[in-house]
Structures are given as C-alpha cells and as structure tokens.
Amino acid sequence: MKYTINKDSVTTDTTFGNLSVSTNEEEGYRPFQLFIASLAGCSGTLLRTILTKKRMDVAHMELEADYVRNPDRANRIEEIHFTALVKTGNTLTEKQAERISQLVLTNCGMIQSVISSIEITFKIQMVDE
C-alpha cells in the first residue's frame, strides 16, 4: 500500500475508495477509530460466518465496542470489550454463546495480532426480534 502524507492527514487509495486518516476528525478518520473498526469488522463478519455455519438465521446483528485508553502511556488502547447483539429466531445457550465467542477471539486474525498487548473480550447477547 502507498500512503501520501499531507499537512494534517495521511491518505491512501484502496480498491474500495479513498481513505483519509487524521488526528483531526474534520480531516479524516482518527487512527484509534480505524483500529477498533478493523477488529470489529474482522470479528463481526467471522461471527456471522460461524452462526451461518451453525444454520442460524441472523435477522440483524450489531456490535458494540467499549474501550479504555491510557492517557499516561501515549493514550494507548489497553482494553476493548465487544458485545454482539444478535437477533435470530434461534436460541443459544449461555455455554454455546461463550464457546462461539471464544471461537471468534481465537480465529479473528486482527484480534490475534494484538491480543497479547490489549485485553480483549467478546460476548454474544441474544435480543428479541
């Protein structure tokens, strides 16, 4: 990938389109937003794949991410807690949900890239249709 360094942002062209990254929200996406979004994108699509393979019809799914940053250490991200809100006609026991959550953590390449330095949790919560 090739990046262009501008005054207040860094840009790149991807096959999907132009991406602008900046610490100024008016100039582009903030780096930590993209970082958490990449983990959410990887884990969320993996969760959908796992549920589909288990023949669960997913009507709607949302992923909430809560994070903790440490201002004393360059504002680094120290914790990320994902909660998947899943609407489906099927049911999951708490044990099944925990097992699937562990599969997501273990098989998401983006999470595996950083799990040794950031505390990451993933839980599934079934919601009514």
C-alpha positions, 0 to 999 in steps of 0.5 A: 500500500502507498500512503501520501502524507499531507499537512494534517492527514495521511491518505491512501487509495484502496480498491474500495475508495479513498481513505483519509486518516487524521488526528483531526476528525474534520480531516479524516478518520482518527487512527484509534477509530480505524483500529477498533473498526478493523477488529470489529469488522474482522470479528463481526463478519467471522461471527456471522460466518460461524452462526451461518455455519451453525444454520442460524438465521441472523435477522440483524446483528450489531456490535458494540465496542467499549474501550479504555485508553491510557492517557499516561502511556501515549493514550494507548488502547489497553482494553476493548470489550465487544458485545454482539447483539444478535437477533435470530429466531434461534436460541443459544445457550449461555455455554454455546454463546461463550464457546462461539465467542471464544471461537471468534477471539481465537480465529479473528486474525486482527484480534490475534495480532494484538491480543497479547498487548490489549485485553480483549473480550467478546460476548454474544447477547441474544435480543428479541426480534 
